[in-house]
């Protein structure tokens, strides 16, 4: 199962009840964060998921409302007792951005590693997280991310018995390991059925709608998308700033065939997003207004 939480849902300027946009995922005791604006560590503390197990931070782009919370968060992670390396993912230049921010947080008890990505679609393995990356259309280079949790096929004990595979190797094969025993070699495909449906969560913010998004988010269990403004009358203003309105996010969700849409990254001028929810629901009914620390647990589909 995969836990998902919106850490903050505001864009550009934090409000007293709305921190800047960020999202957290939790899987098998490991946490992944997307974006880290000012105040991220405050609302993450309120969520109660802790800091020590935060293994990965993925940055969509280098605007301040998405990165300015990094120095404080890194210090807090260090104070939590973490000594294992932490990996930060982002566009080419993320190392320089973080290292400049770390002028005020120079000493950490853990190593910070970097994965710098070119502006092309690709997939990055981050432990149990398979992260898909999509270039978007913003004022500067910006990435959309999709978290994919793959699930292996079901273990077939009868096949293992028929092939006389020792029982002591079954659990390792089930976990994807290849076993060499004297002159024999046992591989997971010998005992596992077809891959089962996994979990997919897509996260898109700070962009105009682009034609690659519906394919990128296709079939997602949860699609988290920006809606800077709720009213379609603000569409020209959204275009000017390279953002989206509620109806555009809902249209993408509809075209992508996702299960659920959460809206986020609201303009600080829009203090009442609930007044515009029907704009999105009329296009994609299973839409929910995101709010700080909204959380859910996504389960694997039960075996038939």
C-alpha positions as CSV (number, residue, x, y, z in Angstrom):
1,X,0.0,0.0,0.0
2,X,1.0,3.6,-0.6
3,X,0.3,6.6,1.6
4,X,-0.1,10.0,0.0
5,X,-0.5,13.3,1.7
6,X,-0.7,16.9,0.5
7,X,1.8,18.8,2.7
8,X,0.8,22.2,1.3
9,X,-1.6,23.5,-1.3
10,X,-0.7,27.1,-1.9
11,X,1.0,28.7,-4.8
12,X,3.5,31.7,-4.7
13,X,2.7,33.0,-1.2
14,X,1.8,31.0,1.9
15,X,-1.4,32.0,3.8
16,X,-2.1,31.5,7.5
17,X,-4.1,28.3,6.7
18,X,-2.3,27.2,3.5
19,X,1.4,26.4,3.2
20,X,3.2,26.2,-0.2
21,X,2.6,23.3,-2.5
22,X,4.3,20.0,-1.6
23,X,3.3,16.3,-1.5
24,X,4.6,13.3,0.4
25,X,4.5,9.6,-0.3
26,X,5.2,6.8,2.1
27,X,6.0,3.2,1.2
28,X,7.5,0.4,3.3
29,X,8.9,2.8,5.8
30,X,10.5,5.1,3.2
31,X,9.2,8.6,2.4
32,X,9.4,10.6,-0.8
33,X,8.7,14.3,-1.0
34,X,7.8,16.3,-4.1
35,X,8.7,20.0,-3.8
36,X,9.7,21.9,-0.7
37,X,8.5,25.5,-0.4
38,X,8.7,27.8,2.6
39,X,7.1,26.2,5.6
40,X,7.1,22.6,4.3
41,X,8.8,21.3,7.5
42,X,6.1,23.0,9.7
43,X,3.1,21.3,8.0
44,X,5.0,18.0,7.6
45,X,5.6,18.1,11.4
46,X,1.9,18.6,11.9
47,X,1.2,15.6,9.6
48,X,3.1,13.4,12.0
49,X,5.0,11.2,9.5
50,X,8.4,12.1,10.9
51,X,11.5,13.2,9.2
52,X,14.2,10.5,9.7
53,X,12.8,8.2,6.9
54,X,12.7,10.9,4.2
55,X,14.9,9.3,1.6
56,X,14.0,11.2,-1.6
57,X,13.1,14.8,-2.4
58,X,12.0,15.5,-6.0
59,X,11.9,19.2,-7.2
60,X,9.6,20.1,-10.0
61,X,11.4,23.4,-10.8
62,X,13.5,26.1,-9.3
63,X,11.0,28.8,-8.4
64,X,11.3,29.9,-4.8
65,X,7.8,28.6,-3.7
66,X,9.0,25.1,-4.6
67,X,12.5,25.0,-3.1
68,X,12.9,27.7,-0.4
69,X,12.0,25.3,2.4
70,X,15.0,23.0,1.7
71,X,17.6,24.4,4.1
72,X,15.3,24.2,7.2
73,X,14.0,20.8,6.2
74,X,17.5,19.4,5.7
75,X,18.5,20.7,9.2
76,X,15.4,19.2,10.8
77,X,16.1,15.8,9.1
78,X,19.7,16.0,10.4
79,X,18.3,16.7,13.9
80,X,16.0,13.6,13.7
81,X,19.1,11.4,13.8
82,X,19.4,10.5,10.2
83,X,22.8,9.4,9.0
84,X,21.9,7.6,5.8
85,X,22.3,9.5,2.4
86,X,19.4,11.5,1.1
87,X,18.8,11.8,-2.6
88,X,17.5,15.0,-4.3
89,X,16.1,14.8,-7.8
90,X,15.5,17.7,-10.3
91,X,16.5,19.4,-13.5
92,X,20.1,19.9,-14.4
93,X,21.4,22.5,-11.9
94,X,19.6,21.1,-8.9
95,X,23.0,20.4,-7.2
96,X,24.0,24.1,-7.5
97,X,20.6,25.4,-6.3
98,X,20.7,23.2,-3.2
99,X,24.3,23.8,-2.4
100,X,23.7,27.6,-2.6
101,X,20.7,27.2,-0.3
102,X,22.9,25.2,2.0
103,X,25.1,28.1,2.8
104,X,22.8,28.6,5.8
105,X,22.7,24.8,6.5
106,X,26.3,23.7,5.8
107,X,26.7,20.9,8.3
108,X,24.6,17.8,8.0
109,X,25.1,14.3,9.5
110,X,24.2,12.7,6.2
111,X,25.4,12.9,2.6
112,X,23.2,14.6,0.1
113,X,23.2,12.9,-3.3
114,X,21.8,14.3,-6.5
115,X,20.1,13.0,-9.7
116,X,20.2,15.8,-12.3
117,X,17.7,15.2,-15.2
118,X,17.7,16.6,-18.8
119,X,14.4,17.9,-20.2
120,X,13.2,14.6,-21.6
121,X,10.8,11.9,-20.5
122,X,12.4,9.1,-18.5
123,X,12.0,6.8,-15.6
124,X,14.2,6.8,-12.5
125,X,14.4,4.0,-9.9
126,X,14.4,5.3,-6.4
127,X,14.3,2.3,-4.1
128,X,10.8,0.8,-4.3
129,X,9.6,3.9,-6.1
130,X,9.7,4.0,-9.9
131,X,9.6,7.7,-10.8
132,X,8.4,8.7,-14.3
133,X,9.4,12.2,-15.4
134,X,7.7,14.5,-17.9
135,X,8.8,17.9,-19.1
136,X,6.1,20.5,-18.8
137,X,5.3,24.0,-20.2
138,X,6.2,26.7,-17.6
139,X,8.3,29.9,-17.6
140,X,11.3,27.8,-16.7
141,X,12.1,24.1,-17.0
142,X,9.6,22.2,-15.0
143,X,8.9,18.5,-14.5
144,X,5.8,16.5,-13.8
145,X,6.2,13.3,-11.8
146,X,4.4,10.0,-11.6
147,X,5.1,7.5,-8.8
148,X,4.7,3.9,-10.0
149,X,4.7,1.1,-7.5
150,X,5.1,-2.2,-9.4
151,X,3.8,-5.5,-8.2
152,X,5.2,-8.8,-9.1
153,X,3.1,-11.8,-10.2
154,X,1.6,-14.1,-7.6
155,X,3.9,-16.9,-6.3
156,X,3.0,-20.3,-7.7
157,X,4.0,-23.0,-5.2
158,X,3.0,-25.8,-7.5
159,X,5.3,-24.6,-10.2
160,X,8.1,-24.4,-7.7
161,X,7.5,-28.0,-6.6
162,X,7.3,-29.3,-10.1
163,X,10.7,-27.8,-10.8
164,X,12.1,-29.2,-7.6
165,X,13.1,-25.8,-6.3
166,X,14.2,-26.1,-2.7
167,X,11.8,-24.4,-0.3
168,X,14.6,-22.4,1.3
169,X,14.8,-20.3,-1.9
170,X,11.1,-19.6,-2.4
171,X,10.9,-16.4,-0.4
172,X,14.0,-14.9,-2.2
173,X,12.6,-15.8,-5.6
174,X,9.3,-14.2,-4.6
175,X,11.2,-11.0,-3.7
176,X,12.7,-10.9,-7.2
177,X,16.1,-12.4,-6.4
178,X,18.0,-14.8,-8.7
179,X,19.5,-17.8,-6.9
180,X,22.6,-19.8,-8.0
181,X,22.9,-23.2,-6.2
182,X,25.9,-25.2,-7.3
183,X,25.3,-25.7,-11.1
184,X,21.7,-24.7,-10.9
185,X,20.2,-21.3,-11.4
186,X,16.7,-20.3,-10.2
187,X,15.0,-17.1,-11.5
188,X,11.8,-15.4,-10.3
189,X,10.0,-16.0,-13.6
190,X,10.2,-19.7,-12.8
191,X,7.7,-19.3,-9.9
192,X,5.9,-16.0,-10.5
193,X,2.8,-15.5,-12.6
194,X,2.2,-12.4,-14.8
195,X,2.8,-9.0,-13.2
196,X,-0.2,-7.7,-11.2
197,X,-1.6,-4.2,-11.3
198,X,0.4,-1.8,-9.3
199,X,-0.3,1.7,-7.9
200,X,0.2,5.0,-9.8
201,X,0.0,8.5,-8.5
202,X,0.7,11.5,-10.9
203,X,1.7,15.0,-9.8
204,X,1.5,17.9,-12.2
205,X,1.9,21.6,-11.3
206,X,3.1,24.9,-12.7
207,X,2.3,24.3,-16.4
208,X,-0.1,25.0,-19.1
209,X,-2.0,21.9,-20.3
210,X,0.2,20.0,-22.8
211,X,-0.9,17.1,-25.0
212,X,1.6,14.7,-23.4
213,X,0.0,14.9,-19.9
214,X,-3.1,12.6,-20.5
215,X,-0.9,9.8,-21.7
216,X,1.6,10.4,-18.8
217,X,-1.2,10.3,-16.2
218,X,-3.2,7.5,-17.9
219,X,-4.8,5.1,-15.5
220,X,-3.5,6.8,-12.4
221,X,-5.2,5.9,-9.1
222,X,-4.7,9.5,-8.0
223,X,-4.0,12.6,-10.1
224,X,-2.8,15.7,-8.2
225,X,-2.9,18.7,-10.4
226,X,-2.6,22.5,-10.0
227,X,-5.6,24.8,-10.3
228,X,-4.3,28.3,-9.8
229,X,-7.7,29.8,-10.3
230,X,-11.2,28.2,-10.1
231,X,-13.1,30.6,-12.4
232,X,-12.8,30.2,-16.2
233,X,-12.8,33.9,-16.4
234,X,-9.3,33.8,-15.0
235,X,-8.1,31.5,-17.9
236,X,-6.3,34.4,-19.7
237,X,-4.5,35.3,-16.5
238,X,-3.5,31.6,-16.0
239,X,-2.1,31.5,-19.5
240,X,-0.1,34.7,-18.8
241,X,1.5,33.1,-15.8
242,X,1.8,29.6,-17.4
243,X,-0.6,27.9,-15.1
244,X,-4.0,26.2,-15.2
245,X,-7.6,26.8,-14.0
246,X,-9.8,24.1,-12.5
247,X,-11.6,23.2,-15.7
248,X,-8.3,22.5,-17.5
249,X,-7.1,20.2,-14.7
250,X,-10.4,18.4,-14.8
251,X,-10.2,18.0,-18.6
252,X,-6.8,16.4,-18.2
253,X,-8.1,14.0,-15.6
254,X,-11.0,13.1,-17.9
255,X,-8.7,12.5,-20.9
256,X,-6.2,10.6,-18.8
257,X,-8.8,8.2,-17.5
258,X,-7.6,8.6,-13.9
259,X,-9.7,7.4,-10.9
260,X,-9.5,10.6,-8.7
261,X,-8.4,14.2,-9.1
262,X,-7.1,16.3,-6.2
263,X,-6.7,20.0,-7.0
264,X,-3.8,22.0,-5.5
265,X,-1.5,25.0,-5.9
266,X,-4.2,27.7,-5.4
267,X,-3.5,31.3,-6.0
268,X,-3.2,33.3,-2.8
269,X,-5.9,35.6,-4.3
270,X,-8.3,32.6,-4.3
271,X,-9.2,32.2,-0.6
272,X,-12.5,30.3,-1.4
273,X,-11.7,27.4,-3.8
274,X,-14.8,25.6,-2.6
275,X,-16.9,28.1,-4.5
276,X,-15.5,26.8,-7.8
277,X,-15.4,23.0,-7.2
278,X,-18.5,22.4,-9.4
279,X,-16.5,23.9,-12.3
280,X,-14.2,20.9,-12.1
281,X,-16.9,18.3,-11.0
282,X,-19.0,19.1,-14.1
283,X,-16.1,17.9,-16.2
284,X,-14.6,15.2,-13.9
285,X,-17.1,14.2,-11.2
286,X,-14.5,12.5,-8.9
287,X,-12.7,15.7,-8.1
288,X,-11.7,16.7,-4.6
289,X,-10.4,20.1,-3.3
290,X,-6.9,19.5,-1.9
291,X,-6.1,21.0,1.5
292,X,-3.1,20.9,3.7
293,X,-2.4,17.4,5.1
294,X,-5.2,15.8,3.2
295,X,-4.1,12.1,3.2
296,X,-5.2,8.8,1.8
297,X,-3.9,5.2,1.6
298,X,-4.0,3.5,-1.8
299,X,-4.2,-0.3,-1.7
300,X,-3.2,-2.8,-4.2
301,X,-6.1,-4.4,-6.1
302,X,-7.1,-7.6,-4.4
303,X,-6.3,-10.8,-6.2
304,X,-9.2,-12.4,-8.1
